[in-house]
Amino acid sequence: MPVLTPRQETPRQVYDRLWAEAQTWFAAGRARLDPHLPDRTGDDRRGLSLIIRPDAPTAARVMAALDRLRQHAPGQHTYRADELHITALSLIGAAPGFDLDAVPLDCYRAVLADLLRETAPFAVQFSGLTASPEGVMVAGDAPGDALNRLRDRLRERLAAAGLGATLDRRYRSVTAHMTILRFQAPVRDLPGLAACVAALRDHDLGRFDVAQVDLVTNNWYMSHDAVTILERYALEG
C-alpha cells in the first residue's frame, strides 16, 4: 500500500492526505480492490525486507481496533497479530522470480550488522488509524525522525556496497505505518467503515521501543506462512 511523499511532509500530513483520498472513494461507494487477494495460490511475488514488529501490548490494542473494523467490512483481508509489521526498508521488492540463492546475503548481512550495531533503540508511537482507497493502516510516527534517519543511513551504506539498485522499488518508505486491512471484495458497509476509521483516527494505540530489526524473505503481504527470518539484529548503539 504505497505511502509515497516528499520528505517535507510530516507523518500527520501524509496520513491526512491519504484519508482525504479514501473519503472521496468511500463517498462514491468504491474501494480499490487487490486482484491477487481472492486467490493467492498463483501469486509467487517474493522479496527481501527489513521489518519491525510491534510489542505484544501494542499488537493487542491494534487487533482490538481491527475487530471493530471487521464489523463493517467482513470478508476483507485482515492481518493476524503475528503479521503486523512496519517495513523499515524494502531491500528487494516482492516480485515474481525472486531467487534467494542469487542474493548476496553475506554482503547484506555485513552491511546490516555493522550499521544496526551502531544504531540506538528508538520509539514508535501509534496515534490512530488512517485509510487509503486500498485499505486501512495504523498511523505511526518515530519521534525525532529516527526511523527515516536509519533508512537514509541504510540506503547510503547499501548503495556504497553495490546493493542499492533494488532498494525502494515498490515505494520509498517514509512513515512508520502498519497496514492492517486490505480490500479484496466490495465492502458491505463503506459508510460504517469510514465512520469507524474516523472515530479511531486519534485513538492512542500505544508506544513501543524498537530494540531489534528482522531481515526476512516475504511475500507481498508479509503473510505469516510466507515469511522466513534470516537474521535478527539488536539495536545496540
Order of alpha helices (4+ residues) and beta strands (2+ residues): alpha-beta-alpha-beta-beta-alpha-beta-beta-alpha-beta-alpha-beta-beta-beta
